Amino acid sequence: MEQLFEMSLTQKELNDLIKKKTELLKHFFAMEPPGNQGEALLNIWDEIYDKDIQKVVLDTVTGPSDDATNYVFPYEKLQAVVKDGLPVNWKWPRIWQKYHQLTRRGPAFREGDPINLGLENPNPNVVPQHVVIVGAGPVGVRLAIELKLGGHKVTLLEKRRERRDEEGNLQALGFTNRINRPHVSIFLRNDLDRLNGKDFMSSKMCYPVFTQADTTSIGIDELQLLLMKNALLLGVDFRLGAGFEDAEVAIDPKNSKPRWKCKVSYDEKAAVKYNVEGGSQFETFDVLMGCDGARSRVRESQPQIFGEVDKRNFKKMIGVVANLQKVPRKR
């Protein structure tokens, strides 16, 4: 709904940029496992949402966009620049429309914007917070999406980076290497449809998700990549190679507000990318949310809140995984 307000490029430079971003976005939208994993998706995103796109200013109904005072989502900047692609891609208008239809709340709701369809802000009193989420499984990424739609600043930490040797043999599992395939409820299926599931997944991936309710299923890795695409297009700060270690409550001396002083470790790649020293760093956030699984480090770090956790009970949880693929009768 916004118009391109400012971009310091000649027409030729702009056309070249549109062609480049169109090709990258086509690849980004089509990426899925097993051929692609989470880190590859993040690398392509870095090429898409580079400084040229980040510095785009849009003319909105509330004035020129500004990341601090009049925020627009990354997808809005990309849409203003590439529109429906060059050459035009028939799916893209539907993709942008799906994003326009997502319910915004609090600071993310822009008064007077036609995409609101005349509706009022459903949560006008939301106070924006800087939220850190630990763990980039499906729950962590979906939570990050919802928080961005509520106008919050979101940093997502995920330490598990896939590692391979020089011959390509897997040495350490990454955060999107899981192959278990849970059943999908009708609610989840509808949610994935709203999040461009039918356009961000191939027909082969879509078939088991959007068919009969009693057979609907999705791979965890497929789900993660689908949700990651949405999270990145909505502006989640995704930090791969950054792991949560510990946290303590720190009182802001200016307003006496309690905040979380978190100890975060960065591996070598992450330290270079985010311009920090390798190893442990202290960072402060308004809200700390642990989505890091049954053996949650966030929970372990706060025994005064959660008490002692009996890990023996985890042994009672049994999962049976079956991954099936139709093959010719001869095989």
N, C-alpha and C positions, 0 to 999 in steps of 0.2 A: 504493500500500500504506500510505501515511502518512495520518494523520487530522489535520484542521485543529485546531491547538492554541490559537492565539491570533490574533485579528483584532479590533481595537477599532472595531467598527461595529455600529450597530443592525441589527435584522433587515431593516427596509425599505432601509437603505443597502446591506446585503449583497445583497438581491435585485436592487436597481438595478445594483449592480456586476456581478453575475452576468450580467444581461441585456446590459449594455454589452460585457463581455468576450466573451460568446458571439458577438455580432455581429462584433466585431473579429477573433476567431479564425476564424470562418467565412470571412471575407474573406481573412485571412492564409493559411489552408490552401489556398484556391482560386487564389491569385495565380500567374500564369505569363505568360511572354512569348507574343506580342509586346506584349500590352496592358500588361504591367507589367515593370519592370526592377528591378535590385537595390536602388537607392536608395529606390524606393517601398516595397519590402518592409521595409527597415530603418525607414522612417518609421512604418509600421503597427506594427511590433514595439515601437517606443518608446511607442506608445499602449497596447499590451497589457501590456508588462512595465514599468509605471510604479511609482511609490513605493508605491502601495496594495498591489500584488502583491509587490514586493520585500521589504516588511516583514512578510509573512506568516510565521508560525512554525508548523512542523509537529511533531507528536508522533511521533517515529520509534522504532524498537526500541532505539536508542542514546541516547534522550533528545530534548529539544527541539532543533530544527534551529537551526543558527547558521552564517552564511556563512564564518566563520573556522575553527570547530572541529568542526562537524557539518553539512557541506555537503549541501544537496539541490539537484537540478537545477531550473531555472525551470519545466519542464513539470510537475514534481511539485507545485509551488506552485499552478500554474494548474489542474491537475486537482483538487486539494483544494478549490479555490474554485468552479470552474464545473462540476465533475464531467463529466457527459455533455451539458452545454448546457442552456439554458432558452429555448425548448423543447428536448427531448432530440434529439440528432443521432445517428442509428444508426451512423455511422462512428466516432464518437469513442471508444467503448470499445475498438475494434480499434486505433485510433491509440495510445492510452495503453498497451495491452497490448504493442504492438510495442516501445515504449520500455522497458518493464519487462524485455523479453526480450534487450535489448542487453547484451553481456558487459561487466561492470565489473571493473576491476582496481585493485590498490593502494589508495590512500585513497578511491577512489570506491566500493569494495566495502564494504557495510554488513553486518557480521556479524549473523547471526540474522534477516535480512530474508527474509520468505517468497518474495520474487521470486528469491532465489538457488537455490530448489528443492533446498536441502540441499547444494549444491556449495560447495567451499572457494574462497577467494580465489586465482585463478590466478597472480597476481603480488604476493604479500604484501609484498615488500621494495621496492616502488617508492617512491622518494623524490620527493615532489611538487616540481615546478619551475615557475617563471614563464617560459613560453615565448612568444617573439614570432615570428610567422610573417609573412613579407613576401610579399604577393600573394594575391588572393582568387579565383584560378582554381579549377577543380575539384580539383586536387591540394592546394592550400593549404587549402581549406575541408574537404576530406575528412580531411586530416591533423589539422586542428583538432578535428574530431569525435572522432577516435580518442584524441587526447591528453586531451580532457575525460573520456572514459570511463576513462582511466587515472588520474584524480584530479589532473591538472595544471591550473594557471591559464593560460589562453591568451588572448593579445592578437593580433588579426589586423589587419594594416595593408594598406590598399588606397587608393592615391592617385587612381585614375582615376574622376573624377566626370563623368557625362554633363552637357553644357552645351547649352542651346538659346537662341535669340534670342527677342525678344518675340513673334514670329510663329510660334514653335514649330519653327523650322528647326534641325536638328542642327548644332552648331558643333564639339563635341568628343565623341568616343566615350567611353562609360562602360565600366566593367569587365564588364558583362553584355550588351554589344552585339554580340558575335560570333555568327555564324549558321552556322559550319561544323558538320557533322553526322557525327561519327565512328561507326564500328561499335562495338557493345556486345558484349563477351565474356559468356559464361555466368556467370563469376564476378562481373562488374560488375552484370549484371542481377539476380542473387540478392542482391547487396549493396544495390542500390536498393530491392528489395522489402522487405528488412529495415528500411530507412529510410523506410518509408511511401510509397514511390513510387506505389503503386496508389491511395492515398488523397489524396496531395498533388498529383496531376496529373489533368487531365480525361481522359475516355476517348479523346479525340482524341490527346492527348499520350502516353497509355499504350500505345496500339495498336502503334506501331513499336518500343517498348521491350520489351514482354512478349509478343511473338509468336514466330515461328520464329527459331531461333538464327542462321540464315544471312542473315536480312534485318533483324535487330535493330539499331536505331540511335537516337541521341538528340542533339538540338541542344545545343551547349555552353551556350547561355544557359538552356535548360530544365534542364540538369544543375546549373548553378550555383544557380539559384533553389531547386531541390529540396534540394540540400545545405545551402544557407543556412538554410532553415527548420529543419532538424535542428540545425545548429550553434547557432542562436539559442535554441532550446528546451532545448539542453544547456548553455547558459551561456557561449558564446564571446563575448569582448569584441571586437566587430566595429567597427573604426574606419575609416570611409570618409572620404577627404580627408586621410589621414595617410600620408605617404610616407617610406620609408627613404632616408637619405642616406649614412650612414657608420657605422662601429662600430669600437671598440677594446676590447681585453681590459683589464678593471680588476680588481684584486685587492681583495677585501673585507678591510679591516684587522682585523675581528673574528675571522674564521675562516680567512683566507688562501684563501678560495674564489675561483677566477677567474669573473668574470661579464662580461657584455657591456654596455658603455656605448654606447648607440645614439643617433645624431643623427637625429631625426625631425622632419619639417616638417609643419605643419598649415595647411590652407587656412582661409579666413575662417569658413566654416560649421562646420568641425570644431573650430576654436579656441573658438567660442562654446559648442558642444555639450559639449566636454570640459573647459571652464573653464581653458584654457591661453592663453598669448599666441600670436598668430599668428606664423608663421615657424618657425624651427628651435628644437627643444627637445632636451635630453639626458635619456634615460630608461634605466634599468638593468634588465636581464633576465638570467635564469639561462642561457637557451638561445636562440640565434638560428638560425632556419631560413629559408632562401631558397627560395621557390616562385614566383619572379618571372620565369620564362620564360628563353628562350635568351640574351637579353642581360641577364642577372641583375645588378642593382646590388649585391646582397649578394656575389656572386662577385667582381665587379670591385673591391669595397672591400677584399678580403682576398687580394691577390696573393701574400702570403707563405705562404698556405695552398694556394691553387688554382693559382698560377703565372699566366703570361700566357695569355690566352684568344685563340685564333685565330678571329676573327669571320668570316673569309672562308669558313670551312667551312659557315657557316649558309646560304650561297647554294646549297649542294648539296641542301638540304632542300626538296622540292617537294610541295605539297599540292593535290589536285584536289577541289573542293567542288561537290556537286550537291544542290540543294534542290528537291525535287519535291513536287507536290501534285496529287491527282486532281481533275480538272475535268470538267464535262459534255462530251459529244462535240461539241456545237454550238460550244463555245469553241475 
